[in-house]
């Protein structure tokens, strides 16, 4: 068992080393800065509390990605349930208003359309697409993160790409 000061130093090192990459990964899934910070904080707290259960069967970064991805998926599911309570069925206008307001690129019409298409994906397809497309993770790395077969991830990515293509061709 480590001393509290040692654990705190280790946690700060973990945040300094992986925080930015985890933030970018989560941001691609949840879209807003505020939500991303909340999800990242939850993921880091879980990692901190569970670090002694980390067995080293995978890289630390893979383990952290798994926690961050699961936290983002949980957040998206919770938000989806909450929106169902407040938004009438069939109204998709609410999907990305906050993302539109936060575009950081001038003339980013194409990026906005891509973000809108990605936002319409089911949470797991969104995560698989983001890891593969934006972060260029191999299917094996994603398999370690999701504890899912490579074949299932390839299928999920393929379906996500087809849905995005269909959305962009409208």
C-alpha positions as CSV (number, residue, x, y, z in Angstrom):
1,X,0.0,0.0,0.0
2,X,1.4,3.4,-1.0
3,X,1.5,6.4,1.2
4,X,-1.1,9.1,0.3
5,X,1.6,11.6,-0.8
6,X,3.1,8.9,-3.1
7,X,-0.3,8.1,-4.6
8,X,-1.0,11.8,-5.2
9,X,2.3,12.3,-7.0
10,X,1.6,9.2,-9.1
11,X,-1.9,10.5,-9.9
12,X,-0.5,13.9,-10.9
13,X,2.0,12.1,-13.2
14,X,-0.8,10.0,-14.7
15,X,-2.9,13.1,-15.4
16,X,0.0,15.1,-16.8
17,X,1.0,12.1,-19.0
18,X,-2.4,11.0,-20.3
19,X,-4.8,13.7,-19.5
20,X,-4.7,15.6,-22.8
21,X,-5.0,12.5,-25.0
22,X,-7.9,11.2,-22.9
23,X,-9.5,14.6,-23.1
24,X,-9.3,14.5,-26.9
25,X,-10.7,11.0,-27.0
26,X,-13.7,11.8,-24.8
27,X,-14.3,15.2,-26.5
28,X,-14.8,13.4,-29.8
29,X,-17.5,11.3,-28.2
30,X,-19.4,13.9,-26.0
31,X,-18.6,17.1,-28.0
32,X,-18.7,19.9,-25.4
33,X,-15.9,21.1,-23.2
34,X,-17.9,21.0,-20.0
35,X,-19.2,17.5,-20.6
36,X,-15.8,16.3,-21.6
37,X,-14.3,17.7,-18.4
38,X,-16.9,16.0,-16.3
39,X,-16.4,12.6,-18.0
40,X,-12.6,12.9,-17.8
41,X,-12.8,13.8,-14.1
42,X,-15.0,10.7,-13.5
43,X,-12.7,8.5,-15.5
44,X,-9.6,9.8,-13.7
45,X,-11.2,9.3,-10.3
46,X,-12.1,5.7,-11.2
47,X,-8.6,5.1,-12.3
48,X,-7.2,6.6,-9.1
49,X,-9.5,4.5,-7.0
50,X,-8.9,1.3,-9.0
51,X,-5.2,1.6,-9.7
52,X,-4.3,-1.2,-7.3
53,X,-6.6,-3.5,-9.3
54,X,-4.6,-2.7,-12.5
55,X,-2.8,-6.0,-13.2
56,X,-0.5,-5.0,-16.0
57,X,-2.1,-7.4,-18.5
58,X,-2.4,-4.5,-20.9
59,X,-0.6,-1.1,-21.1
60,X,-1.6,1.5,-18.6
61,X,-2.8,3.7,-21.4
62,X,-5.1,1.0,-22.8
63,X,-6.6,0.5,-19.3
64,X,-7.2,4.2,-19.0
65,X,-8.7,4.4,-22.4
66,X,-11.1,1.6,-21.5
67,X,-12.2,3.5,-18.4
68,X,-12.5,6.8,-20.3
69,X,-14.5,5.1,-23.1
70,X,-16.8,3.3,-20.6
71,X,-17.4,6.6,-18.8
72,X,-18.2,8.4,-22.0
73,X,-20.6,5.7,-23.1
74,X,-22.3,5.8,-19.8
75,X,-22.6,9.5,-20.0
76,X,-24.0,9.3,-23.5
77,X,-26.6,6.7,-22.5
78,X,-27.6,8.8,-19.5
79,X,-28.0,11.9,-21.6
80,X,-30.0,10.0,-24.2
81,X,-32.4,8.8,-21.5
82,X,-32.7,12.3,-20.1
83,X,-33.4,13.8,-23.5
84,X,-36.1,11.2,-24.2
85,X,-37.9,12.6,-21.2
86,X,-37.7,16.2,-22.4
87,X,-37.8,16.0,-26.2
88,X,-40.6,14.9,-28.3
89,X,-40.0,11.7,-30.3
90,X,-38.7,12.1,-33.8
91,X,-37.2,15.5,-33.1
92,X,-33.4,15.3,-33.8
93,X,-32.8,19.0,-33.8
94,X,-31.3,18.8,-30.3
95,X,-28.4,16.5,-31.3
96,X,-25.6,18.9,-31.6
97,X,-26.6,22.5,-30.8
98,X,-23.8,22.9,-28.3
99,X,-21.2,21.4,-30.7
100,X,-22.3,23.9,-33.4
101,X,-21.7,26.8,-30.9
102,X,-18.2,25.5,-30.1
103,X,-16.7,25.1,-33.5
104,X,-13.1,26.2,-33.4
105,X,-12.4,26.2,-37.1
106,X,-13.4,29.0,-39.5
107,X,-15.5,27.7,-42.4
108,X,-15.8,24.3,-40.8
109,X,-18.9,23.3,-42.6
110,X,-17.5,19.8,-43.6
111,X,-16.3,19.2,-40.1
112,X,-19.6,20.2,-38.6
113,X,-21.4,17.8,-41.0
114,X,-19.1,15.0,-40.0
115,X,-19.6,15.8,-36.3
116,X,-23.4,15.7,-36.9
117,X,-23.2,12.4,-38.6
118,X,-21.0,10.9,-35.9
119,X,-23.3,12.2,-33.2
120,X,-26.1,10.2,-34.8
121,X,-24.2,6.9,-34.3
122,X,-25.0,4.6,-31.5
123,X,-22.6,5.2,-28.6
124,X,-20.4,2.1,-29.2
125,X,-20.1,2.8,-32.9
126,X,-19.2,6.4,-32.1
127,X,-16.4,5.2,-29.8
128,X,-15.1,2.7,-32.3
129,X,-15.2,5.2,-35.2
130,X,-13.4,7.9,-33.1
131,X,-10.7,5.5,-32.0
132,X,-10.1,4.2,-35.5
133,X,-10.6,7.3,-37.6
134,X,-9.2,10.1,-35.4
135,X,-6.8,8.3,-33.2
136,X,-5.7,5.7,-35.7
137,X,-5.9,2.8,-33.2
138,X,-5.4,-0.7,-34.5
139,X,-8.2,-3.1,-34.2
140,X,-6.1,-5.1,-31.7
141,X,-5.7,-2.0,-29.5
142,X,-9.4,-1.4,-29.6
143,X,-10.0,-5.0,-28.8
144,X,-8.0,-4.6,-25.7
145,X,-9.9,-1.4,-24.8
146,X,-13.4,-2.9,-25.4
147,X,-12.6,-6.5,-24.6
148,X,-14.4,-7.4,-27.9
149,X,-13.2,-9.4,-30.8
150,X,-11.4,-7.8,-33.7
151,X,-14.0,-9.1,-36.1
152,X,-16.8,-7.4,-34.1
153,X,-14.9,-4.1,-34.0
154,X,-14.3,-4.3,-37.8
155,X,-18.0,-4.8,-38.3
156,X,-18.9,-2.0,-36.0
157,X,-16.5,0.4,-37.7
158,X,-17.8,-0.7,-41.2
159,X,-21.4,0.0,-40.1
160,X,-20.4,3.4,-38.6
161,X,-18.7,4.4,-41.8
162,X,-21.7,3.4,-43.9
163,X,-24.0,5.4,-41.7
164,X,-21.7,8.4,-41.8
165,X,-21.4,8.2,-45.6
166,X,-25.2,8.0,-45.9
167,X,-25.7,11.0,-43.6
168,X,-23.1,13.1,-45.5
169,X,-24.6,12.2,-48.9
170,X,-27.9,13.9,-47.9
